[in-house]
Amino acid sequence: MPLSPQDTPKQPTSSLSAKDVSISINLIANIAMFTFSTETKPEEEITIEMETPQASFSKSESKEFKAETRKLLDIVAKSIYTDKEVFLRELLSNCSDALEKHRFDLTRGNSAVSGSSEDDLHISILTNSKERTITIFDSGVGMSREEVVENLGTIAKSGSQAFVEKMNEGEGNGDVSDSIIGQFGVGFYSSFVVSDHVQVLTKQEGKQGVRWVSDGCGAYEVSNADNLDFERGTRITLKLLPESREFSTDGLVEKTIKKFS
């Protein structure tokens, strides 16, 4: 079902955060600098915000997930999976892939990215405990509208096909368990292990931006996105479930990233 504008998580502001920490992590093959920040700021801090155009969305359409995708989402939603941090591993792995693809385009001299360099390849994470959100951004290749529908709307492109195959093998004999989720991961859909609302903003360099949004209940909405505050890359914002709010604070997120690095 389409989501109303008020359901959309608030976007990160351009104000300075109280804490910025940069670390290199092996997970992204040392090709980018990882930056972590949190929205929590001292009350006495004076914030000067730059006036920037608000993102606008048009040509929205609601699409139903395929049957196998809905089945996977239902299992993820009902799972009592204790290793919830898997979503960070899966999403950061996707970010790493996007950076690698952009770097490959650079080495081939792709004219579409001729103004870029490896120096601007990075992944950043912004947490906001007040809004109960975590936002992950990578400056990789980004996706077109067609790629968003293909990559986020189908199991085969989400990194979850092996999980579904194993799930089907175990159907009827009680073998579908958390251990299977842990063994295979569930790709992008691992977002719904910890959240009930996911927004993806993505843009290829010099191309039309795209928004994808879903509550994981069987449908998603895809729109054109204009006036995004980045020229290339993908930003994923998760509205965390109350029981997963710990991922909206810096301590656990930073610890988890180091665990997977």
C-alpha positions in Angstrom: 0.0 0.0 0.0 1.3 3.5 -0.8 2.8 5.4 2.1 1.6 8.9 3.0 4.2 11.8 3.1 4.0 12.0 6.8 5.2 8.4 7.1 8.5 9.3 5.4 11.5 9.5 7.8 12.9 13.0 8.3 16.1 13.6 6.2 19.4 14.4 8.0 20.0 18.1 8.4 23.1 19.9 7.2 24.1 21.0 10.7 27.3 19.8 12.4 26.9 16.8 14.6 28.3 16.5 18.1 30.6 13.7 17.1 32.4 12.8 13.9 34.7 9.7 13.8 36.5 8.4 10.7 37.8 4.9 10.5 38.9 2.7 7.7 37.2 -0.7 7.4 38.2 -3.8 5.5 34.6 -4.5 4.7 34.7 -1.9 1.9 38.1 -3.1 0.7 39.9 0.0 1.9 38.7 2.0 -1.1 36.7 4.5 0.9 36.7 6.4 4.2 33.9 5.5 6.5 32.4 8.3 8.5 30.1 7.9 11.4 28.1 10.7 13.0 25.2 11.2 15.4 22.4 13.9 15.4 22.6 14.4 19.2 23.9 17.9 20.0 24.5 19.9 23.2 21.7 22.3 23.9 24.0 25.3 23.9 25.4 24.6 20.5 24.5 27.2 17.9 23.6 25.6 14.6 23.7 27.5 11.3 21.7 25.7 8.6 22.3 26.4 4.9 19.1 27.0 2.9 19.0 24.1 0.4 16.2 23.1 -2.1 13.7 20.6 -0.7 13.6 17.3 -2.5 10.5 16.8 -4.6 8.9 13.7 -5.9 6.8 13.0 -9.0 5.5 10.3 -11.2 4.9 8.0 -8.2 3.6 4.5 -8.8 2.8 1.7 -6.3 3.9 -1.8 -7.2 3.3 -5.2 -5.5 6.2 -7.3 -4.5 6.4 -10.7 -6.3 4.9 -13.6 -4.4 8.3 -15.0 -3.3 9.4 -11.6 -2.1 6.2 -11.2 0.0 6.9 -14.7 1.4 10.4 -13.7 2.4 9.3 -10.4 3.9 6.6 -12.2 6.0 9.3 -14.6 7.4 11.6 -11.7 8.2 8.8 -9.7 9.9 7.8 -12.7 12.0 11.4 -13.8 12.8 12.7 -13.7 16.4 16.1 -13.6 14.9 18.5 -12.5 17.6 21.4 -11.4 15.4 19.7 -8.3 14.3 23.0 -6.6 13.4 23.1 -8.6 10.2 21.3 -5.8 8.5 24.4 -3.6 8.8 26.6 -6.3 7.3 24.2 -6.7 4.3 23.7 -3.0 3.6 27.3 -2.1 4.0 28.2 -4.9 1.6 25.8 -3.4 -0.9 27.5 0.0 -0.4 30.9 -1.6 -1.0 29.6 -3.1 -4.3 28.3 0.3 -5.4 31.7 1.9 -4.7 33.6 -0.8 -6.6 31.3 -0.4 -9.6 32.0 3.3 -9.7 35.7 2.8 -9.3 35.6 0.3 -12.2 33.8 2.9 -14.4 36.6 5.3 -13.5 39.3 2.9 -14.6 37.5 2.4 -17.9 37.3 6.1 -18.5 33.5 6.1 -18.6 32.6 9.6 -19.8 29.5 9.7 -17.6 31.8 9.8 -14.5 34.7 11.7 -16.0 34.5 14.4 -13.4 34.8 12.0 -10.5 37.8 10.6 -8.7 38.5 7.8 -6.2 39.0 10.5 -3.6 35.2 11.1 -3.3 34.4 7.4 -2.7 32.9 7.0 0.8 30.3 5.5 3.0 28.7 7.5 5.8 26.2 6.6 8.6 24.0 9.0 10.5 22.1 8.0 13.6 19.3 9.9 15.2 18.0 8.5 18.5 15.2 11.1 18.8 13.7 10.1 15.5 14.8 6.5 15.9 16.4 6.3 12.5 19.7 5.2 10.9 20.7 6.5 7.6 23.4 4.9 5.4 24.9 6.7 2.4 27.4 5.6 -0.2 28.8 7.7 -3.1 28.8 4.8 -5.5 27.2 4.4 -8.8 23.6 4.9 -7.8 20.6 3.4 -9.6 18.2 4.4 -12.4 14.4 4.0 -11.9 14.4 0.7 -13.8 17.4 -0.6 -11.8 15.6 0.3 -8.5 12.5 -1.7 -9.5 14.7 -4.6 -10.6 17.2 -4.6 -7.8 14.9 -3.8 -4.9 11.7 -5.4 -6.1 12.8 -8.9 -6.9 14.5 -11.7 -4.9 16.9 -12.6 -7.6 18.6 -9.2 -7.5 18.4 -8.6 -3.8 21.0 -11.2 -2.7 18.3 -13.4 -1.2 17.7 -16.1 -3.8 19.7 -18.8 -1.9 17.7 -18.0 1.2 14.4 -18.5 -0.6 15.6 -21.8 -2.2 16.6 -23.1 1.2 13.3 -21.8 2.7 11.4 -23.8 0.0 13.4 -26.9 0.8 12.5 -26.7 4.4 8.8 -25.8 3.9 6.5 -28.3 5.6 9.1 -29.9 7.9 9.8 -27.0 10.3 13.3 -26.4 8.9 12.7 -22.7 8.2 14.5 -21.1 11.1 16.6 -18.3 12.3 19.7 -20.4 11.5 18.8 -20.3 7.8 18.5 -16.5 8.0 21.9 -16.3 9.6 23.4 -18.7 7.1 22.3 -17.0 4.0 21.4 -13.5 5.0 18.5 -11.8 3.3 20.2 -9.0 1.4 18.5 -5.7 1.2 15.4 -7.1 2.9 17.4 -7.5 6.1 16.4 -3.9 6.7 13.0 -5.1 7.8 14.5 -7.2 10.6 15.0 -4.0 12.5 12.6 -1.5 10.8 9.1 -1.1 9.6 9.7 1.7 7.1 12.6 2.0 4.6 13.3 4.9 2.2 15.9 4.7 -0.5 17.0 7.8 -2.4 19.4 7.1 -5.3 20.9 8.9 -8.2 23.3 8.2 -11.0 25.7 11.0 -12.0 24.0 13.4 -14.3 20.7 11.4 -14.3 17.3 11.6 -12.8 17.1 10.8 -9.0 14.8 8.1 -7.7 12.9 7.4 -4.5 11.8 3.9 -3.3 9.8 3.5 -0.1 8.1 0.6 1.6 6.8 -0.6 4.9 7.6 -4.2 4.0 3.9 -5.2 3.9 3.7 -6.4 0.4 4.0 -3.3 -1.7 6.4 -0.4 -2.5 6.2 3.0 -4.1 8.8 4.3 -6.6 9.0 8.0 -7.7 11.2 10.4 -9.6 13.2 12.5 -7.1 14.5 16.0 -7.8 16.6 18.5 -5.8 18.5 15.7 -3.9 21.4 17.0 -1.9 23.9 14.7 -3.5 24.9 14.3 -7.2 25.6 10.6 -7.1 25.0 7.7 -4.8 22.4 6.0 -2.6 21.0 6.9 0.8 18.9 4.4 2.8 17.0 5.6 5.8 15.4 3.0 8.2 12.7 3.9 10.7 13.7 1.5 13.5 11.3 -0.6 15.4 11.0 0.3 19.1 12.8 -2.9 20.1 15.7 -2.1 17.7 16.2 1.5 18.7 19.7 0.7 20.0 20.8 1.0 16.3 20.0 4.7 16.4 22.9 5.4 18.8 26.5 5.5 17.9 28.0 3.0 20.4 26.4 -0.3 19.1 26.7 0.8 15.4 30.4 1.6 15.7 31.0 -1.7 17.6 29.1 -3.7 14.9 31.0 -2.1 12.0 34.3 -3.0 13.7 33.1 -6.5 14.2 32.5 -7.0 10.5 35.6 -5.2 9.3 
